[in-house]
Amino acid sequence: MKTHYVYILSNKMKTVLYIGVTNDLERRIFEHKTGHGSKFCIKYKITDLMYYKKYPLIVDAIAREKQLKNWHRKWKWNLIKTKNKYLYDISREWYDRETRENLEEYKKLDQLPEYYRKP
């Protein structure tokens, strides 16, 4: 059974939020960090994972995503703070040192490294 995720990203200044759904959180966050995510995230430099939650069914994840998108900004930040009190990038340690050091180089590529490509 696949796992699905609802996630919330922000920019470094914590002024913009983005809410999404995916079935591969590590790959999707890597796409956002390397400029291969949504146009909205690219425009506002949204790369920091603030919050995520697992769902066994995609319909539940999509319903939660839609619900969160309708929430007031303050409610979203309160939700984030229940799991991430200090508002750090949860994904900051997910990638090995070489990958983290090469994020800027990946931004220049037309295609991501094989591991991070969609199946």
N, C-alpha and C positions, 0 to 999 in steps of 0.2 A: 504494500500500500504506500502510495506517495504521501509525502508531507508537503503541506503548502504553508506559506508564511505571509502575514501582513507585516509590513515594515514601515518605519518612519525615518526619513533622512532629514538632515538640516545642513546648512552651510556653516562655515567656521565661525561666523559672527552670531549664529543662532537667530537669524532674522527671517528665515524662510523655511517652511516645512513642505515635505513631499511624502505622500502616502502611496504605497504600491503593494502589489501581490506578486508572488513568484513561487515556483516549486523548487528552485535551487538558489537559496539565499546567498551563499558564498559567491557563486558566479554572477548573480545580479548586482551585488554590491561592487564587485570588481568592475563590472561594466560601467557603473556610475562613477567610480573613482578614476576610470581611464577615459571618460568622455564618450563612452559608447552606450550610455543609458538614454534617458528621455531628453528631448530637446529642452524641456523646462529645467531639468537638473543641470544641463550644460550651461544654459543661459545664466542661471543664478549660482553656479558653482556649488551645487548641493552634493556632498560626498560623504558626510558623516552619518553613520548609523546610530540613531538615538534609541530605537525601540524595535522589537519584533516579537511576534507571537506565532506559535505553530498551530495549524489546524489540519485535521485528518481529511476533511472534505473541502474541495475547492469552492463549493457553493457557500460554505460557511465563511471561508476566507474572503470571498468577494462581498458577501453581505456585510462583514465587519469593515472592510475597506470603505464601502459606500457609507456606512454609518459614521465612521471616523471623519470622512471628508465633509460631512455635514455638521460636525461639531464646531463649537467656538474654539478659537485659537488657545485660549486659556485652559479649556478642558483638555486639549491635546497635550499641552505642556505638563499639566497635572498628571495625565496618564504616563507620559514619558518618565517623569520624576518618580513614579512608584517603582520603576525598575532600574532607573539610571539617575540617581540622585545628583550626581556631579556633572551630568550632561557631557560625558566624554564619548568619543567615537568607539562604540562597542566592538567594531570590526578591526580596530587598530593592530591587534596581534594575530589576526587570522592568516596573514600571508607571511611567507618566509622573508628573511632580510633582503635577499636579492630582488624579490618581486616588489617589495616596498620601495627599494631604492630605484627601481626601473619604472615606476608608475608614469613618470613624465614621458619616458620613451614609448610606453604602450599607448599613450594618448596620440602619438604621431602615426601609429600604424592604422592601416585600413581595416585590418583584421586582428582580433585578439589572439593570444597564444592558444593552441589547440585545446588545452584543458578548460579554458574559460569560454569556449564557443558553445553556442546553443546546439543541442543534439539535432 
